[in-house]
């Protein structure tokens, strides 16, 4: 899958997305911020239902 904003190729393998999301953010920098944005985009790409975690 192609990430439109950054131009990076994202691996569609579920394990790769999970390991991306679980990765430690690291020290504050532009690079670490962009990594966190990639994590958010990966989570949003799953398109979970809006009320899924209402009771949690």
C-alpha positions in Angstrom: 0.0 0.0 0.0 1.3 3.5 -0.9 1.2 6.2 1.8 0.0 9.2 -0.1 1.3 11.9 2.3 4.8 10.8 2.8 5.3 8.7 -0.4 6.5 5.7 1.7 5.5 2.2 0.8 3.6 0.6 3.7 3.7 -3.2 4.0 0.2 -4.6 3.9 1.2 -7.5 6.1 -0.7 -7.3 9.4 2.3 -8.2 11.5 4.3 -5.3 10.0 1.5 -2.9 10.8 1.2 -4.2 14.3 5.0 -3.9 14.9 4.9 -0.4 13.5 2.1 0.6 15.9 3.8 -1.0 18.9 7.2 0.6 18.2 8.6 2.9 20.9 8.4 6.6 19.8 12.0 7.5 20.6 13.4 10.9 21.4 11.4 13.9 20.2 12.4 14.9 16.7 10.8 15.5 13.3 11.6 11.9 12.3 10.0 10.4 15.4 6.9 12.7 14.9 6.6 11.5 11.3 6.8 7.9 12.5 4.0 8.5 14.9 1.9 10.0 12.1 2.6 6.9 10.1 1.3 4.8 13.0 -1.9 6.8 13.2 -2.4 6.5 9.5 -1.9 2.7 9.7 -4.5 2.5 12.5 -7.0 4.7 10.5 -6.5 2.5 7.4 -8.0 -0.4 9.3 -11.3 1.5 9.4 -12.7 0.2 12.7 -16.3 1.0 13.5 -16.7 4.3 15.4 -18.4 2.8 18.4 -16.2 -0.3 18.8 -14.6 0.8 22.0 -17.5 2.7 23.6 -17.8 0.3 26.5 -14.1 0.1 27.2 
